[in-house]
Protein backbone atom coordinates (compact mmCIF):
# COMPACT_ATOMS: atom_id res chain seq x y z
CA UNK A 1 0.00 0.00 0.00
CA UNK A 2 2.85 2.39 0.81
CA UNK A 3 4.46 1.88 -2.61
CA UNK A 4 1.12 2.52 -4.29
CA UNK A 5 0.63 5.82 -2.44
CA UNK A 6 4.17 6.99 -3.24
CA UNK A 7 3.72 6.09 -6.89
CA UNK A 8 0.41 7.95 -7.05
CA UNK A 9 1.91 11.06 -5.41
CA UNK A 10 4.90 10.98 -7.77
CA UNK A 11 2.65 10.71 -10.84
CA UNK A 12 0.44 13.56 -9.62
CA UNK A 13 3.54 15.73 -9.11
CA UNK A 14 4.96 14.95 -12.56
CA UNK A 15 1.69 15.47 -14.43
CA UNK A 16 0.73 18.63 -12.56
CA UNK A 17 4.12 20.18 -13.38
CA UNK A 18 3.71 19.24 -17.04
CA UNK A 19 0.63 21.46 -17.24
CA UNK A 20 1.95 24.28 -15.08
CA UNK A 21 2.83 27.61 -16.64
CA UNK A 22 6.43 28.27 -17.58
CA UNK A 23 8.01 30.25 -14.77
CA UNK A 24 10.77 32.78 -15.27
CA UNK A 25 12.62 35.25 -13.07
CA UNK A 26 12.65 39.03 -13.38
CA UNK A 27 15.47 40.63 -11.38
CA UNK A 28 15.33 44.34 -10.70
CA UNK A 29 18.64 46.05 -9.98
CA UNK A 30 17.85 49.31 -8.21
CA UNK A 31 20.59 51.94 -8.38
CA UNK A 32 21.02 55.19 -6.50
CA UNK A 33 19.53 53.96 -3.23
CA UNK A 34 20.32 56.11 -0.21
CA UNK A 35 21.56 54.07 2.72
CA UNK A 36 19.30 55.21 5.52
CA UNK A 37 19.36 53.01 8.66
CA UNK A 38 16.16 51.27 9.77
CA UNK A 39 14.29 51.89 6.50
CA UNK A 40 12.83 49.45 4.00
CA UNK A 41 13.03 49.20 0.23
CA UNK A 42 9.76 47.69 -1.02
CA UNK A 43 9.56 46.18 -4.52
CA UNK A 44 6.26 45.29 -6.15
CA UNK A 45 5.55 43.63 -9.48
CA UNK A 46 2.27 44.28 -11.28
CA UNK A 47 0.63 42.54 -14.22
CA UNK A 48 -1.89 45.33 -14.92
CA UNK A 49 -2.46 49.06 -14.43
CA UNK A 50 -4.64 48.34 -11.39
CA UNK A 51 -2.76 49.91 -8.47
CA UNK A 52 0.46 50.62 -10.37
CA UNK A 53 2.73 52.19 -9.19
CA UNK A 54 1.53 53.34 -5.75
CA UNK A 55 -0.75 50.65 -4.31
CA UNK A 56 1.57 47.81 -3.34
CA UNK A 57 -1.41 45.87 -1.99
CA UNK A 58 -2.49 45.32 -5.61
CA UNK A 59 0.90 44.00 -6.73
CA UNK A 60 1.02 40.30 -7.61
CA UNK A 61 4.18 39.98 -5.48
CA UNK A 62 5.88 42.22 -2.94
CA UNK A 63 9.45 41.83 -1.72
CA UNK A 64 11.65 43.78 0.66
CA UNK A 65 15.19 44.37 -0.55
CA UNK A 66 18.36 44.97 1.36
CA UNK A 67 20.71 47.71 0.26
CA UNK A 68 24.41 47.12 -0.38
CA UNK A 69 26.19 50.44 -0.87
CA UNK A 70 23.75 52.22 -3.22
CA UNK A 71 22.35 49.15 -5.02
CA UNK A 72 19.52 46.76 -4.15
CA UNK A 73 18.15 43.66 -5.87
CA UNK A 74 14.62 42.25 -6.04
CA UNK A 75 13.76 39.03 -7.87
CA UNK A 76 10.32 37.78 -8.81
CA UNK A 77 9.31 34.33 -10.04
CA UNK A 78 6.43 34.86 -12.47
CA UNK A 79 4.88 33.17 -15.52
CA UNK A 80 6.71 33.85 -18.79
CA UNK A 81 5.26 35.44 -21.94
CA UNK A 82 3.49 38.15 -19.97
CA UNK A 83 3.87 41.88 -19.40
CA UNK A 84 4.93 43.25 -16.02
CA UNK A 85 5.87 46.56 -14.43
CA UNK A 86 7.96 47.01 -11.30
CA UNK A 87 7.53 49.72 -8.69
CA UNK A 88 9.94 50.44 -5.83
CA UNK A 89 9.41 52.59 -2.74
CA UNK A 90 12.09 53.56 -0.22
CA UNK A 91 9.84 53.46 2.82
CA UNK A 92 11.72 55.80 5.13
CA UNK A 93 9.08 55.88 7.90
CA UNK A 94 8.21 52.15 7.60
CA UNK A 95 4.46 52.63 7.06
CA UNK A 96 4.53 50.31 3.98
CA UNK A 97 3.35 53.01 1.53
CA UNK A 98 4.65 55.85 -0.60
CA UNK A 99 4.10 59.10 1.27
CA UNK A 100 3.35 62.21 -0.79
CA UNK A 101 2.88 65.88 -0.06
CA UNK A 102 -0.35 67.85 -0.61
CA UNK A 103 0.40 68.09 -4.34
CA UNK A 104 0.96 64.33 -4.68
CA UNK A 105 4.73 64.65 -5.04
CA UNK A 106 6.56 61.75 -3.37
CA UNK A 107 8.31 62.51 -0.07
CA UNK A 108 10.15 59.17 -0.21
CA UNK A 109 12.37 57.60 -2.82
CA UNK A 110 10.74 55.73 -5.70
CA UNK A 111 11.59 53.97 -8.94
CA UNK A 112 9.75 52.15 -11.72
CA UNK A 113 10.73 49.88 -14.57
CA UNK A 114 11.90 51.70 -17.72
CA UNK A 115 12.74 54.73 -15.50
CA UNK A 116 9.95 56.91 -16.89
CA UNK A 117 9.45 60.20 -15.05
CA UNK A 118 6.86 62.95 -15.44
CA UNK A 119 6.60 66.32 -13.77
CA UNK A 120 3.00 66.09 -12.56
CA UNK A 121 2.08 62.41 -12.56
CA UNK A 122 3.52 58.95 -11.92
CA UNK A 123 4.44 56.67 -14.82
CA UNK A 124 1.71 54.39 -16.14
CA UNK A 125 1.78 50.61 -16.46
CA UNK A 126 1.88 51.00 -20.27
CA UNK A 127 4.99 53.19 -20.07
CA UNK A 128 6.74 50.91 -17.58
CA UNK A 129 5.87 47.43 -18.80
CA UNK A 130 8.48 44.84 -19.74
CA UNK A 131 7.95 41.48 -21.43
CA UNK A 132 9.28 38.35 -19.78
CA UNK A 133 9.71 36.08 -22.80
CA UNK A 134 12.80 34.23 -21.61
CA UNK A 135 13.57 32.34 -18.41
CA UNK A 136 15.39 35.37 -16.97
CA UNK A 137 15.17 39.11 -17.42
CA UNK A 138 17.22 41.78 -15.67
CA UNK A 139 15.96 45.36 -15.53
CA UNK A 140 17.77 48.35 -14.06
CA UNK A 141 15.82 50.98 -12.14
CA UNK A 142 17.06 54.36 -10.93
CA UNK A 143 15.84 55.70 -7.60
CA UNK A 144 14.40 59.23 -7.47
CA UNK A 145 14.40 61.26 -4.26
C-alpha positions as CSV (number, residue, x, y, z in Angstrom):
1,X,0.0,0.0,0.0
2,X,2.8,2.4,0.8
3,X,4.5,1.9,-2.6
4,X,1.1,2.5,-4.3
5,X,0.6,5.8,-2.4
6,X,4.2,7.0,-3.2
7,X,3.7,6.1,-6.9
8,X,0.4,7.9,-7.0
9,X,1.9,11.1,-5.4
10,X,4.9,11.0,-7.8
11,X,2.7,10.7,-10.8
12,X,0.4,13.6,-9.6
13,X,3.5,15.7,-9.1
14,X,5.0,14.9,-12.6
15,X,1.7,15.5,-14.4
16,X,0.7,18.6,-12.6
17,X,4.1,20.2,-13.4
18,X,3.7,19.2,-17.0
19,X,0.6,21.5,-17.2
20,X,2.0,24.3,-15.1
21,X,2.8,27.6,-16.6
22,X,6.4,28.3,-17.6
23,X,8.0,30.2,-14.8
24,X,10.8,32.8,-15.3
25,X,12.6,35.2,-13.1
26,X,12.7,39.0,-13.4
27,X,15.5,40.6,-11.4
28,X,15.3,44.3,-10.7
29,X,18.6,46.0,-10.0
30,X,17.8,49.3,-8.2
31,X,20.6,51.9,-8.4
32,X,21.0,55.2,-6.5
33,X,19.5,54.0,-3.2
34,X,20.3,56.1,-0.2
35,X,21.6,54.1,2.7
36,X,19.3,55.2,5.5
37,X,19.4,53.0,8.7
38,X,16.2,51.3,9.8
39,X,14.3,51.9,6.5
40,X,12.8,49.4,4.0
41,X,13.0,49.2,0.2
42,X,9.8,47.7,-1.0
43,X,9.6,46.2,-4.5
44,X,6.3,45.3,-6.2
45,X,5.6,43.6,-9.5
46,X,2.3,44.3,-11.3
47,X,0.6,42.5,-14.2
48,X,-1.9,45.3,-14.9
49,X,-2.5,49.1,-14.4
50,X,-4.6,48.3,-11.4
51,X,-2.8,49.9,-8.5
52,X,0.5,50.6,-10.4
53,X,2.7,52.2,-9.2
54,X,1.5,53.3,-5.8
55,X,-0.7,50.7,-4.3
56,X,1.6,47.8,-3.3
57,X,-1.4,45.9,-2.0
58,X,-2.5,45.3,-5.6
59,X,0.9,44.0,-6.7
60,X,1.0,40.3,-7.6
61,X,4.2,40.0,-5.5
62,X,5.9,42.2,-2.9
63,X,9.5,41.8,-1.7
64,X,11.7,43.8,0.7
65,X,15.2,44.4,-0.5
66,X,18.4,45.0,1.4
67,X,20.7,47.7,0.3
68,X,24.4,47.1,-0.4
69,X,26.2,50.4,-0.9
70,X,23.8,52.2,-3.2
71,X,22.4,49.2,-5.0
72,X,19.5,46.8,-4.1
73,X,18.1,43.7,-5.9
74,X,14.6,42.2,-6.0
75,X,13.8,39.0,-7.9
76,X,10.3,37.8,-8.8
77,X,9.3,34.3,-10.0
78,X,6.4,34.9,-12.5
79,X,4.9,33.2,-15.5
80,X,6.7,33.8,-18.8
81,X,5.3,35.4,-21.9
82,X,3.5,38.1,-20.0
83,X,3.9,41.9,-19.4
84,X,4.9,43.2,-16.0
85,X,5.9,46.6,-14.4
86,X,8.0,47.0,-11.3
87,X,7.5,49.7,-8.7
88,X,9.9,50.4,-5.8
89,X,9.4,52.6,-2.7
90,X,12.1,53.6,-0.2
91,X,9.8,53.5,2.8
92,X,11.7,55.8,5.1
93,X,9.1,55.9,7.9
94,X,8.2,52.2,7.6
95,X,4.5,52.6,7.1
96,X,4.5,50.3,4.0
97,X,3.3,53.0,1.5
98,X,4.6,55.9,-0.6
99,X,4.1,59.1,1.3
100,X,3.4,62.2,-0.8
101,X,2.9,65.9,-0.1
102,X,-0.4,67.8,-0.6
103,X,0.4,68.1,-4.3
104,X,1.0,64.3,-4.7
105,X,4.7,64.7,-5.0
106,X,6.6,61.7,-3.4
107,X,8.3,62.5,-0.1
108,X,10.1,59.2,-0.2
109,X,12.4,57.6,-2.8
110,X,10.7,55.7,-5.7
111,X,11.6,54.0,-8.9
112,X,9.7,52.1,-11.7
113,X,10.7,49.9,-14.6
114,X,11.9,51.7,-17.7
115,X,12.7,54.7,-15.5
116,X,10.0,56.9,-16.9
117,X,9.4,60.2,-15.0
118,X,6.9,63.0,-15.4
119,X,6.6,66.3,-13.8
120,X,3.0,66.1,-12.6
121,X,2.1,62.4,-12.6
122,X,3.5,59.0,-11.9
123,X,4.4,56.7,-14.8
124,X,1.7,54.4,-16.1
125,X,1.8,50.6,-16.5
126,X,1.9,51.0,-20.3
127,X,5.0,53.2,-20.1
128,X,6.7,50.9,-17.6
129,X,5.9,47.4,-18.8
130,X,8.5,44.8,-19.7
131,X,7.9,41.5,-21.4
132,X,9.3,38.4,-19.8
133,X,9.7,36.1,-22.8
134,X,12.8,34.2,-21.6
135,X,13.6,32.3,-18.4
136,X,15.4,35.4,-17.0
137,X,15.2,39.1,-17.4
138,X,17.2,41.8,-15.7
139,X,16.0,45.4,-15.5
140,X,17.8,48.3,-14.1
141,X,15.8,51.0,-12.1
142,X,17.1,54.4,-10.9
143,X,15.8,55.7,-7.6
144,X,14.4,59.2,-7.5
145,X,14.4,61.3,-4.3
